[in-house]
Amino acid sequence: MRVITGVLLSLLISATIATAETKYVNDRLEITVRSGPSIEHRILRNLPTGTKVETIEEKENWSRVRLSGGLEGWALNRYLSDEIPASQKYAALKEKCAPLEKKMSRLESENQALKAENQSLSNEIAAMSEALSETKNKYEQLESSSKDFLALQSKNKQLAAQLEEKNQKINSLETKISDSFLSEALKWFLGGAGVLLIGIIIGATNKRKRSSLL
């Protein structure tokens, strides 16, 4: 009889283990695990949302569960779920996303730094463009002034050449006038001297004639 009872217990335990399933306490804040499948049985443990239990047996609206520490009790089926509770999924997902959030925060900081650097470079480019435009304007003004200067220099050279030519003509005319004046003066002088000499000769001749008559 004892042997039969032992065999039956072994079979029952084997069947129970074979049909065991993992379930989770659903998104209820807390559930109770009781010593039997009714609310009249005493409470063995309070389980928070997300607690993982192993179902051993089901009876009407109740399931016999085994906790991680080996404690067994009964819990209402409506508080148990085959899926991980949404709150626990959210916590796991949040934990998983935490490194990504840190990375995103770091990338955002780097992006802000790049934006600031880009703005600084844009300001420098704008300043350089303005300086380049100003330099270009000054160069164009200088180039225009240089052209005017070269034109004036060329004009001055032409005027200087014309002045030199006129000076040469004036010198030539002055030379001609001087030569002509000297020539006329010489002629005048020679003409006056000849008349005077003739007068002297005539006077001397007349004087001699008078002396001979006396």
Buried (B, 14 or more C-beta within 10 A) or exposed (E): EEEEEEEEEEEEEEEBEEEBEEBBBBEBEEBBBBEBBEEEBEEBBEBEBBBBBBBBBBEEEBBBBBBEEEEBBBBBBEBBBEEBBBEBEEEEEEEEEEEEEEEEEEEEEEEEEEEEEEEEEEEEEEEEEEEEEEEEEEEEEEEEEEEEEEEEEEEEEEEEEEEEEEEEEEEEEEEEEEEEEEEEEEEEEEEEEEEEEEEEEEEEEEEEEEEEEE
